[in-house]
Amino acid sequence: MDLQKFLAAPTDKMSSREIAQLTGKEHQHVLRDCDKLNENYIKLDLSTIGQTSYKDSANRDQRKFLLTKMQTMDLMTGYNIELRESSQRF
């Protein structure tokens, strides 16, 4: 899914797999970044990114995250999360 379409669409989640595809990153790196983002969310007492799974081509369960629009923007912009969250969430 295109990021602009995602932000305008009524859907409210984007998967870490979609983000990997959009950014050209390996999914394992996006997973790592989501884990780090969740650490910051916990420190700030915010909702963490939801985790689920999918079946890979070998029919094995693999993890993925489902991010809200705000979480997607936090991940993709690379902002300082503490500063951004303290100034924009009320």
N, C-alpha and C positions, 0 to 999 in steps of 0.2 A: 504494500500500500504506500502511496506517495504521502509524504509528511503533510503537505498542504491540504490534501484531501482528508487526511486523518483529522487534522485540526478543525476542519469545517464540517466534518461528518457527525451524525448523532452518536456514532459508536464511541465508547469511552475507554477502550483498551487497545493497546498495541503489544504484540508479543516481542520478546527479546530476539526471536528468530527473524521477524520482520525488520527490526532495528539493525540487526547484523547485515541483512541484505541491503537495506537502504544506505548504510554507512560504508559497506565494503569491508567490515571487520569480521573476524572469525567469531562464531557464536560463543565459543568458550571465553573470549575476551569480553564480550558483552555481558555474559553471566558474571564474570569477575567484577565488572564495573557496577552491575546491579547489586552484588553482594556488598560492595563498598558503599554504595548509595544507601542501602538499607542500614548499615552501621550508623551513618549520619542521621537518618530518619529516627532511629531508636534513641540516639543522644538528644534529639530535639523533641522527642515524644510525639512523633508523627506516624501516620499509617505507613507500614512498610509495603514494599512491592509484593504482590501475590505471586506465589510459585505454583506451578502445575507441571504436568509432564506430557510428552508426546511419544509416539513410537517411531523409531528410526527405521532405516531401510532393512535392518536385520531384525526388526520387530522387538527391539530392546527399548525399555523405558528410558527416556532422557529428560532432564529437567529443562524447563523454560520459565520465564517470568511473563506476567501480564501486567503491563504498566498503564496507569491512568494517563490522561493528557499531561497533567502537571509533572508526573514522574518521568514521562517521555521527554518533556522539555528539560527537566533537571539533568537527565542523563545526556541528552544530545547537545546541550549548550555548554556543559562543562563549567557552569558557574560555581562559585564558592557557595555551597549549599547553606552553611550556617548564616552567612550574610544575607543571602537571597531569602531564605525562609523567615528570618527574623524581621525582615523589612516588608514582606509581601503577604504573609499569612496573618489573619486577625480573627 
